[in-house]
Amino acid sequence: MRAILIGALMLAACTTRFDADFEQDVLGGLPAAQPPGPPADEIVVSTSTTSGDGTLIRITDNPGIVAPGADFRFMSLIRDPDPGATSIALLRSSPMETATEPLFVTWTQVLNGGGTGRVGISRFPLGDVEDFTQCQVTTTVGGIVGSCFIGETGPDVSGSIQGFDPQRPHLVSMRINRPGGPIQITVTQENVSFTPIELADPDMAWPDAGARLQAQVEYDGQGESAYRFNQFLMTERLPD
């Protein structure tokens, strides 16, 4: 699936800004701060002390649910029994070259057990006005909900994708059209694409030339559960 995806993006004349498949990371450890690939992409693990159940982030081996016997490694967000720890993975791209060309964000994920996983896409670094500006993809056992919003009281648009099994591996693909949207989100599972959603972009602040894109990954787990990724890719289409 990875080869097919990269080939499709190359046909669209895209340049990779972030690329992590975790295959070279150490089992049981944190993901590498600078994954092999673009020189300026990075992964930052942020841990804060808040109330409620938290998560641990670690590199795990193939749990047998993705191509049994394959050598895939995952960045796994796992429920932490200590209610005083919350971990968030921040995946930051290399700087963009343009301010108007589409951005593509893709990842393969699986939700083991219950809970809610969330990937929030935003500009990095954020300014005061955009502190709450994000396009989020929220995954539960019921499917995926995509939403875009500005601030706590600003415009909010959303849509959902159902019919696939979030507890089996699936590919999430986003196309972010700059400026002004729309944002298209598609889910593919076992080479079947489910009905995509298209979100109106509520005047969101996507990265300009020289700025970077950030994906914030977090998980609210239940019991013995995890939110796992075995690849994450951010690309930018080049001007014609």
N, C-alpha and C positions, 0 to 999 in steps of 0.2 A: 504493500500500500504506500509506503514511503517513497519508493521509486516512481510510482505512478503520479503521486502528488507533486513531487519535485519537478518531474517532466512537464506536468500541466502548467506549473508556475513559470517554468523557464520559457514555455511557449508564449506566455504573456509578457515576456521581457522583464522579468523581475530580478531584483538584487536582494540577496539574503542580508538581513539586519540582525537576526538572532537565530541560533540553531543549537538545540540541545537535545540529544537522545539518551544521555546518561550512561551510555555503554562503557565509558572509560572511568566512571566514578567508582569509588570504593564502596562495596556492599556494607550496609550498616552505618555509613557516614552521611554527612550532609552533601548536597550537590556541590560540584565545583563552583567556586566563586566566579571563575571565568571559563565557561565551557569552550572546548575547541571550536573554532569557527571564526566569525567576525572578530576583529581585534578589540573592539570596545564594548561587546555585549557582556552582561554580567548577571549573576544571580545573588540576591541579598536575602538572607533569612532573618526576619524580624520577630523577636519574641518579646511579648509584653505581659505584664501581670494584670489580668482582668478577671472578673468573676465569670463563672460558668465553665463548662467543659472546654478544654483546649485540645490542641493537636501536637503531634511530633512530626517532624519532617526528616525522612531518612531515605537512603537508596536501598531498594529491596530487589530481590531476584524475581524472576518470572513466577508468579503464584500458581501457574498451571491453567490460568483462564485465557491466556493469550498464546496461541500457537504452542500447545504443550510441548515441552522439550526444547523450545527455542531459547536463545541466550539473551532475551530482552531484559534490560534493567529498567527500573521505574523510579521516578521521584514520587514517593508515597507520603501523603498526609494522613497520619494515623491518630486515632483518638487517644488523648493522653488522660489517664485516670486522675492526674493531679489537676484539680479545678483552677489552679492559680497560674496556668501557663497557656498562652495562645500563640501559636506559630503561624507566620504568614510568609510565603515565598514571593519575592518581588523579582520578576524577570524583565530586565531592561535591555533594550535593543541598542545597536550602534546608531549614531546620528543619521537622520534622514537627509536625502539630497535635494528633495523638492518639497513644496508646500501644497501641491494640488493633485499629485498622482495618487491613485488608490493604494491602500495598504491591505495586506493579506495576513491573517493570523490563523494558524491551524494547529491542532493538537489531537492526539489520540488519548482517550481517557476511559476509565471504568470506575464505577462506584461499587465497592464491595460492601454489601450490607446496607444499612440505612444511613440517614443523615443528609446533609445538604452541602454540596460543593459549589464553589463560586469562583469564576474567573472575571476580574474586572479590568477592562482595557481603558487606558487613559494616557494623556501626555505626561512626559517626565522631563524636567521637574515641573510640578504643578505651580501655578500662580495662585494668588489669593482668591481670585474670582472662580477658578476652576477646581478648588480643593475637593468639591463633591461631584465633579463632572466625570462620569464614567459610562461606558457601555458594558453591562454585565451579562454573563451567561451563567445561569443558575441551574444546577442539575440535582434532581431528586429521583427517587424510584419511579416517579410518575412521568418523567421526561425532562425537557429543557425549557426554561423560560428566558428569553432574551429581553433586555430592557435598556433604555438609554435615558439619562436624566441629568439635569444641571441643578446643583444645590439641593437643599432639603425641601424647598417649596417650588422649584422651577419646573419646566416642562418635563413630562415623563411619558414615554411611549414604550409599549411592550407587545410581545407576541410569544406563542408557545409552539413547540414541536413535540409531537407524541407519536406513538406507534412502534417505537423501537424499545429495546431493553437496555436501560442505562447501566445495568449490572453485568452487561457483556461489553467488550471493547467496541468503541464507536469513534469515528473521526468527526471532529467539529471544525468547520471551515467558516471563516468570516471574511467578507470583503467590505472594507471601510472606504467609502468614496469621499474624498476631500475636495473642497469644503462643502458642507451642507448635506451630506448623505446622498442616497439612503445607505443603510448598513444591511447587508444580506448575510444570513446565518443558515448554514446547511448542515445536516447530520447524515453520515453514511455509515452503514453497518453491514458487513459481509457483502460489500459491493452494491448495496441497495440504498439509494438516496431517498430520504423521507421528505415530505412536503416542506420546503424551506419557508422561512419568514423574512420579511423585509421591514426594517424599522426606519421611520423617519428620523433623521438626525436633528435633534433640537438645538442646532447652532452650537455644537460641541467644539471644544478647543483641541483639535488634533495637532500633532507635531508639525511645526514649520521646518524649513530647511535648517539643519544644524541641531534641531531638538531630537528627542528620543521618545520611543513608545514604551509603555510599561504594562505588563500583565501582572496583576496581583491575584495570587491563588490562595484561597482559604477554605477551611472545611469545618463544619459543625457535625461531628460524628456521633454515632449512637452505638453503644456496646462494642463488640469486636468488629470494627468496620474501618474502611480506608477509602481515600480518594487518590487514584493512581494515574500517572502520566508516563508514557514511554517515549514521547517525542514532543517537541514544541518548536514551532517555526514562525518567524515574523519576516515578511518580505515587503519590498516596496517596488511598484512598477516604475520602470524608467520612462522618461519622456520619449515620445515618438520621434 
